[in-house]
Amino acid sequence: MRGPLIACAVLLSMTFAAPLAAKPRAEPVEWTIGQDRYRGVLVYDDEGDARRPGLVMVPNWMGVTDDAIATARRIAGDGYVVLVADVYGAGVRPKDSKEAGAIAGALRNDRPLLRERSLQAVEALKAQAGRAPLDASRIGAVGFCFGGTAVLELARAGAPLAGVASLHGNLSTPLPAAAGAVKAPVLVLNGAADRGVSREDVAAFGKEMDAAGADWQFVDFGGAVHCFAEPSADNDPASNCRYDERAARRAYRMLEDFFGEQFGG
């Protein structure tokens, strides 16, 4: 299994000239935590029934959107089953960045709750093995922006995942990983010019991972700011949320290699 994440980088940086040969499915998935319902989207290619690894994809602070589903389709290719995870709740869909900031901010300030919701998304993906060509014994997680923050909390919580990858996520946490807690290999892809991530944050993250005994990698992309891997991001040169085609292409190649190694592809 090679190629879906590399293909994603190419597809994210171009306009489709023709329909893709693959036939991806995008199906609603619901689960509950107590009395609260959550609704994500399961994405996979239905052309074959071979069991394949799964990825929980926590999107940016806008949550489950058409853009997030499109990214999941491109990541899934014919090599993964991807769950676009809902960590807000089935009835919570922010209308704009102001609303999204408030909702995501509340979860960032309650890391135990963010961890619980993210862990339940992992379980929701595993439960789809009967309806999708999923190997539930091989599960990883990837997150963008706020989603990167969420998947790093999965790693800190000791989730038994094959790998965790954060793209332009926040690095700081009020609940640093305990010694020996991080079981999943961790890949962090960061914009070196991201004004939301200080050099102190980067240094503290490295110390935290070392103290936890984690298998971790950290990559800075020179000149890239926040949102560098998301084509829908602002193109305003003054904005700290801006797509960078070069950084995105390289980041997706690194994701391909990372998950290929973890899943034995």
Legacy VTK file of the C-alpha trace (Angstrom):
# vtk DataFile Version 3.0
C-alpha trace
ASCII
DATASET POLYDATA
POINTS 265 float
0.000 0.000 0.000
1.782 3.079 -1.247
0.708 6.342 -2.728
-2.578 7.668 -1.274
-1.001 10.339 0.887
1.495 11.378 -1.787
-1.389 11.540 -4.223
-3.195 13.722 -1.723
-0.456 16.344 -1.911
-0.737 16.462 -5.673
-4.528 16.540 -5.642
-4.607 19.277 -3.052
-2.528 21.535 -5.283
-4.347 21.148 -8.579
-7.800 21.325 -10.153
-9.196 17.979 -11.229
-9.114 17.665 -15.003
-10.959 14.330 -15.030
-12.848 12.087 -12.625
-10.754 9.896 -10.345
-10.650 6.195 -11.221
-11.323 5.289 -7.594
-14.881 5.153 -6.274
-14.784 6.603 -2.775
-17.708 6.255 -0.438
-18.622 8.874 2.161
-21.108 7.502 4.685
-22.454 9.031 7.894
-21.441 7.356 11.135
-23.038 8.093 14.490
-21.948 7.213 18.016
-22.820 8.349 21.500
-21.016 9.413 24.645
-23.562 9.232 27.426
-26.636 11.010 26.108
-24.730 13.026 23.512
-24.653 12.050 19.834
-21.743 12.553 17.451
-21.863 12.338 13.679
-18.786 11.811 11.534
-18.226 10.602 7.980
-16.579 7.322 6.958
-14.585 7.555 3.723
-13.091 4.680 1.755
-12.673 3.292 -1.753
-15.212 0.543 -2.444
-13.474 -1.018 -5.456
-11.943 -3.815 -3.392
-12.701 -5.676 -0.183
-9.123 -6.148 1.066
-8.777 -5.153 4.710
-6.815 -1.932 5.098
-5.628 0.332 7.935
-7.851 3.036 9.345
-7.167 6.657 10.176
-9.160 8.866 12.502
-8.917 12.314 10.939
-9.744 15.191 13.271
-10.331 18.250 11.074
-9.608 21.897 11.783
-11.786 23.999 14.053
-14.597 24.168 11.517
-15.285 20.504 12.251
-16.966 18.100 9.826
-17.296 20.095 6.608
-17.284 19.401 2.881
-13.634 20.508 2.772
-12.745 18.040 5.531
-14.546 15.214 3.732
-12.745 16.077 0.481
-9.392 15.912 2.278
-10.362 12.554 3.788
-11.265 11.205 0.337
-7.860 12.156 -0.997
-6.024 10.738 1.995
-8.003 7.494 1.891
-7.263 6.685 -1.742
-7.393 2.906 -2.047
-5.162 2.342 0.963
-7.040 3.591 4.041
-10.452 3.801 5.644
-10.760 7.306 7.110
-13.212 8.546 9.701
-13.719 12.308 9.671
-14.176 12.608 13.410
-16.802 14.727 15.110
-15.559 15.952 18.491
-18.145 18.756 18.809
-21.458 16.887 18.765
-23.994 16.070 16.065
-25.840 19.359 16.399
-22.770 21.567 16.685
-21.593 22.923 13.348
-19.916 26.351 13.522
-21.104 28.878 10.943
-17.895 30.902 10.862
-14.431 31.215 12.371
-15.724 33.217 15.334
-18.079 30.412 16.335
-15.440 27.800 15.595
-12.902 29.593 17.753
-15.256 29.635 20.711
-16.178 25.940 20.388
-12.622 24.747 19.793
-11.320 27.036 22.537
-13.645 25.486 25.089
-12.294 22.028 24.244
-8.685 23.201 24.308
-9.391 24.433 27.835
-10.823 21.039 28.835
-8.239 18.502 27.715
-9.775 15.543 29.571
-12.998 16.108 27.605
-11.094 16.528 24.328
-9.253 13.278 25.014
-12.464 11.432 25.829
-14.190 12.569 22.642
-11.143 11.785 20.509
-10.776 8.324 22.071
-14.439 7.611 21.379
-13.898 8.569 17.744
-11.174 5.910 17.597
-13.629 3.353 18.967
-16.263 4.508 16.489
-13.849 3.856 13.627
-12.937 0.402 14.919
-16.630 -0.463 15.090
-16.937 0.028 11.310
-14.938 -3.109 10.500
-18.169 -4.941 9.669
-19.366 -2.407 7.100
-16.098 -1.206 5.537
-12.899 -2.973 4.397
-11.158 -2.015 7.654
-8.486 -3.833 9.596
-9.444 -2.659 13.080
-6.117 -3.862 14.483
-4.272 -1.191 12.484
-5.514 2.280 13.413
-3.747 5.646 13.339
-4.752 9.277 13.720
-4.072 12.462 11.825
-5.222 15.990 12.594
-5.125 19.440 11.062
-4.817 22.661 13.109
-7.222 22.137 16.048
-7.352 18.504 14.961
-3.583 18.304 15.321
-4.004 19.409 18.927
-6.632 16.688 19.431
-4.543 13.825 18.060
-1.535 14.863 20.141
-3.806 14.495 23.159
-4.548 10.949 21.978
-0.825 10.241 22.038
-0.413 11.825 25.475
-3.329 9.742 26.773
-1.527 6.564 25.730
-4.004 5.562 23.025
-2.877 2.246 21.464
-2.491 3.604 17.945
-0.053 2.656 15.209
0.909 6.304 14.756
-0.236 9.872 15.360
0.461 12.759 12.983
-0.243 16.444 13.631
-0.170 19.056 10.885
0.120 22.658 12.115
-1.423 21.748 15.475
-0.861 23.529 18.759
1.887 21.890 20.814
1.255 23.058 24.358
-0.924 21.209 26.864
-1.940 21.545 30.497
-1.705 17.719 30.737
1.780 16.729 29.604
2.426 13.066 28.968
3.611 11.024 31.918
6.787 8.967 31.730
6.169 5.953 29.513
2.647 7.078 28.611
3.078 7.693 24.873
2.688 4.361 23.069
2.161 5.595 19.503
4.969 6.982 17.313
4.403 10.704 16.822
5.021 12.893 13.775
4.611 16.660 14.037
4.664 18.769 10.868
4.914 22.425 11.789
5.108 25.752 9.999
8.349 27.360 11.162
6.808 30.815 10.715
3.534 29.962 12.505
2.968 32.850 14.908
0.775 30.632 17.070
3.604 28.220 17.894
6.586 29.792 19.669
10.112 28.451 19.799
9.477 27.925 23.499
6.492 25.722 22.599
8.667 23.682 20.253
11.401 23.227 22.848
8.896 22.313 25.570
7.230 19.759 23.311
10.541 18.063 22.613
11.353 17.894 26.313
7.893 16.501 27.041
8.226 13.765 24.430
11.720 12.847 25.606
10.572 12.676 29.233
7.690 10.425 28.142
10.075 8.123 26.275
8.195 8.715 23.041
9.220 7.766 19.514
8.763 11.200 17.964
9.740 13.270 14.947
9.366 17.016 14.465
9.668 18.808 11.124
9.680 22.566 10.630
8.799 23.893 7.171
10.667 27.141 6.541
8.443 30.093 5.658
5.228 28.123 6.256
2.624 29.440 8.670
-0.488 27.920 10.233
-2.861 25.980 7.889
-0.051 25.375 5.380
-1.462 21.989 4.282
-5.041 23.164 3.663
-5.867 24.578 0.205
-9.001 26.296 1.496
-6.919 28.512 3.803
-6.562 32.264 3.347
-4.045 33.508 0.760
-3.577 36.889 2.431
0.203 37.364 2.860
-0.459 39.029 6.224
-2.509 36.102 7.540
-1.106 33.448 9.867
-3.446 30.878 8.265
-2.205 30.369 4.728
-1.807 27.452 2.295
1.741 26.670 1.159
1.795 24.309 -1.819
5.473 23.402 -1.452
5.216 22.652 2.263
1.969 20.737 1.731
3.490 18.540 -0.968
6.451 17.689 1.238
4.276 17.173 4.304
2.071 14.625 2.555
5.121 12.721 1.353
6.299 12.542 4.949
2.860 11.365 6.064
2.981 8.644 3.425
6.346 7.431 4.652
5.360 7.677 8.313
2.145 5.674 8.085
3.698 3.298 5.538
6.330 2.442 8.127
3.870 2.133 11.012
1.451 -0.054 9.068
4.164 -2.079 7.385
3.225 -0.898 3.902
LINES 1 266
265 0 1 2 3 4 5 6 7 8 9 10 11 12 13 14 15 16 17 18 19 20 21 22 23 24 25 26 27 28 29 30 31 32 33 34 35 36 37 38 39 40 41 42 43 44 45 46 47 48 49 50 51 52 53 54 55 56 57 58 59 60 61 62 63 64 65 66 67 68 69 70 71 72 73 74 75 76 77 78 79 80 81 82 83 84 85 86 87 88 89 90 91 92 93 94 95 96 97 98 99 100 101 102 103 104 105 106 107 108 109 110 111 112 113 114 115 116 117 118 119 120 121 122 123 124 125 126 127 128 129 130 131 132 133 134 135 136 137 138 139 140 141 142 143 144 145 146 147 148 149 150 151 152 153 154 155 156 157 158 159 160 161 162 163 164 165 166 167 168 169 170 171 172 173 174 175 176 177 178 179 180 181 182 183 184 185 186 187 188 189 190 191 192 193 194 195 196 197 198 199 200 201 202 203 204 205 206 207 208 209 210 211 212 213 214 215 216 217 218 219 220 221 222 223 224 225 226 227 228 229 230 231 232 233 234 235 236 237 238 239 240 241 242 243 244 245 246 247 248 249 250 251 252 253 254 255 256 257 258 259 260 261 262 263 264
